């Protein structure tokens, strides 16, 4: 199982996909945009699509919300990378549960499909998305009160870290029972089976 848990999408296609070991001309990406629907401003999706094309990748966008298991299986049948974009982690987790994407994703990972996530797309692979509450309490949670996520890694991810967040993150880290991997933009955790390695620019933040 190969997972790339990024802070921001740009890292994935500028550097991160190389960790999967798939020749660029053989990569077929299913690009899940669902988390963006939980935000009022979705212009970052256009930025990422353009950035991806400039890096030489072609991705097929897909919204899992409202899709059946058969529709999702058909869409991902020819894909070897699933990239789940960031946005609202609560909206994304709700859609994952309601659509059954968690079932399809497990099938894909067993088949050897690689997973890439950025921000919210990284959060859902952890035991919980509780880190999505650490920055602000005013983000719409879309009725989600159970933060239990897909639990593919034994740690939480905190994305888009900046130095001015240090005190808040230290405080919130003390309230969780899980280890936390803190990422700035341009950084990621690459998981190859059970080995999780920090990759990207600079050094991993340790608080």
N, C-alpha and C positions, 0 to 999 in steps of 0.2 A: 504494500500500500504506500503510495507516494502522495503526500499532501504538501502544499505550499501555502502557508498562512501569512499573508502580507498585511501591512498597515495600509498601503495605498495600491491602487491598481497599476499605476505606471511601473512599479517595480516588477510586477509579474512578467510583462512582455518585454521590458527593456533588459532584464537580467534573469528573472526567476524561472521562466519556462525552460531555460537551458538545463536546470537541475533535473528535469524529467528524462533527459537523454533521448528525446525523440527528434529526429531531423526536422528542421523547420518546415520543409516542403511536405512533410507527412503529418503535420499537426492539423487536427480538426477540432475546433473549439465550440462547445456549447456555452453561450454567454448568458447567464441568468441575471436578468435586470430587475427582478421583482422588488428588491429592497428599496429601489429608487422611488417606488410608488408611495412610500411612506413619508416622503419629503416634499415640500412645496416647490423647491428648486431642483430640477432634474437635469440641469445643463451639464453637470459633470459627466453624465453618461455619454453625451456627444463628444466631450473632450477625450474621454478614455477610448471611445471607438476610433477617433481620429488618431490618437497616440498609438493604438494597437496596429492600425493600418500602416502608419509610418515605420513601425518596428518590423513590418513584413508579415504580419499575421492577419488571417481572415477569420472572423468569428461570426457565428450565426446567433443573433439574439433570441431569447426565449423568456417568457413570463410563466412561471409555474402556477400562479394563482388561477384557480378554476379549471385546471387541466386534470384529466383522468390519468390513471396509471398507464393505460395503453397509449395515450397521447404522448406522455413523457418518455415512455420506453421507445416509441417510434422515433421521436426527435433525437434522442441520444444514441440511437443504434449505431450510427457511423462516427460518433465522436470519440476521441481519445483523451481529451481534456475537458473537464467541467470547470468553468470559472464562474464563481458566484460573487457578483459585485456588491459593494457596500451600499449603505443607505440607512434605513431604519431597521435595526436588528429585531425589534419587537414585531414589526410588520412582516419581516422575512420569516421569523420563527413561526408565526401564526400561519403563514402561507405554506410553510414546509409541513406542518402538522395536518392542516386541512386537506392539502392536495395528495399527501402520501409520498412527497418527494423524498422523505427519509428512507422509504422502502426502496425506491428506484435508485437512490444514491448508493445504498448498500450493495445492490445488485451490480452497479457499475464498478464500484471499488473492488469487489470480488473478481470481476472480469478483468481487472487490471487497468481500468481507466484512471487517469491522474486527476487530482482535485486541486484547484487553486481558488483561494478566497481572498478578498480584501475587506478589511474592517468588519462590517457585519457578516460578510461571508466567511471570515475567519472565526468570529465569535461563535457561530452556530456549531462549529466542530468541537468546541470545548464542552466540559460538563454542564456549563451554565453560561447564559449571556449577561450575567449580573454586572459585568464591567460596563455594559451599555448604560448603566445608571450612574456611573461615577462622575461624569462630566456635568450633567445637568438633570434636574428633576422635572423640567418642563417639557421634555420630549414626549410626544404622543405615544402611548404604549399600546394602543388599539385593543384594550381589554386584556392584555396578556399579564397575568399575575404569577404564573408558574414559569420561571426562567430556565428550567431544565432544558438543556440542548442535546446535541447528538452524541457527545462523549467519545469522540474518536481520539482525542488526546487527553492526558490527565491533568492539564493545566488550563488556566484561563488566559485569554489574550486581551491586552489593552492596547488599542491602536491610536495613532496620531498623537503620541506623547510629545509634550513640549516642556522645557525646564520649569516654566512657571506653574506646572501642574504637580510638582514634586510633593508638596505638603498634602494636597488632597489625595493623591494616589497612595502615599504612605499610610494615610489615615484609613482609606478604604481597604487597602491590602490587609490591614490588621483585623478586618471584619469577615474575611472569607476563609473557608477551610481549605481552599485549593491554592497550589502554587500559581504565580502569575508571571507571564512573559510579557514584558513591556516593549513596545515597538514604536520607533519614530518612523515617519514616512521615509521610504527608501530602504526599509528593513523588513525582514521576514523570518519565519521559522520554517525550515524544510524538514519534513518528517519522512523518513524512509523506513518503513515498517515501524519498529519501536524506537528508532534513534531520531531524536529531535535536535537539529543543529541550527544555531543562529547564522543567518546569512544576510548580506547587504552591506550598506555603508556604515562606517564607524564601528563602535562597540555596542554590545547589548547593554541596556540600562539596567543597573542593579540597585534596587532600593530596599 
